[in-house]
């Protein structure tokens, strides 16, 4: 039995709009390519999509670093907002 889980919907829907607004265009592209339908694609497809979206050349190492940095930034932003409420 195959379970189709849309990570993008689950992950991004739980974030407030203000949190997503703190991301740069490059960070949003990295999140988009790592979640949802694109998350299941081979790395070469993801890197090609990022190149098309940002106009820059992407390597797997750059993508991995950018994803980690973006996820850490989101984690800190959500934690700050949770503490202030």
C-alpha positions in Angstrom: 0.0 0.0 0.0 1.5 3.3 -1.1 0.9 6.3 1.2 1.1 9.7 -0.6 2.2 12.3 1.9 2.5 15.9 0.8 5.3 17.2 3.1 5.0 20.6 1.7 1.4 21.0 2.7 2.0 19.6 6.2 5.2 21.4 6.9 4.6 24.8 5.3 0.9 25.0 6.2 1.8 24.8 9.9 4.1 27.8 9.6 2.7 31.3 10.0 2.9 33.6 6.9 5.2 36.0 8.9 7.7 33.2 9.3 7.8 32.4 5.6 8.1 36.1 4.8 11.4 36.2 6.6 12.9 33.8 4.0 14.8 35.1 1.0 13.8 34.0 -2.5 16.7 31.5 -2.6 15.7 30.1 0.8 12.0 29.7 -0.4 13.2 27.9 -3.5 15.3 25.5 -1.4 12.4 24.7 0.8 10.1 24.2 -2.2 12.5 21.8 -3.9 13.1 19.8 -0.8 9.4 19.2 0.1 6.3 18.1 -1.7 6.5 16.4 -5.0 10.0 17.7 -5.7 11.3 16.1 -2.5 10.9 12.6 -4.1 12.9 13.6 -7.3 16.5 12.7 -7.9 19.1 15.3 -6.9 19.9 16.1 -10.5 16.3 17.2 -11.1 16.3 19.3 -7.9 19.5 21.0 -8.9 18.2 21.7 -12.4 15.0 23.1 -11.0 17.0 25.4 -8.6 19.1 26.6 -11.5 16.0 27.4 -13.5 14.3 29.1 -10.5 17.3 31.1 -9.3 19.4 31.5 -12.4 22.5 30.2 -10.6 24.5 27.0 -10.8 23.7 24.6 -7.9 25.8 21.7 -6.6 24.6 19.0 -4.3 26.9 20.4 -1.6 25.5 23.9 -2.0 21.9 22.6 -1.9 22.6 20.6 1.2 24.2 23.5 3.0 21.4 25.9 2.0 18.7 23.5 3.1 20.4 23.0 6.5 20.9 26.8 7.0 17.3 27.4 6.0 15.9 24.8 8.3 17.9 26.1 11.2 16.7 29.6 10.4 13.1 28.4 10.4 13.6 26.5 13.6 15.0 29.6 15.4 12.3 31.9 14.0 9.5 29.5 15.2 11.1 29.1 18.6 11.4 32.9 19.0 7.7 33.3 18.1 6.6 30.6 20.4 8.5 32.2 23.3 7.0 35.6 22.6 3.4 34.3 22.6 
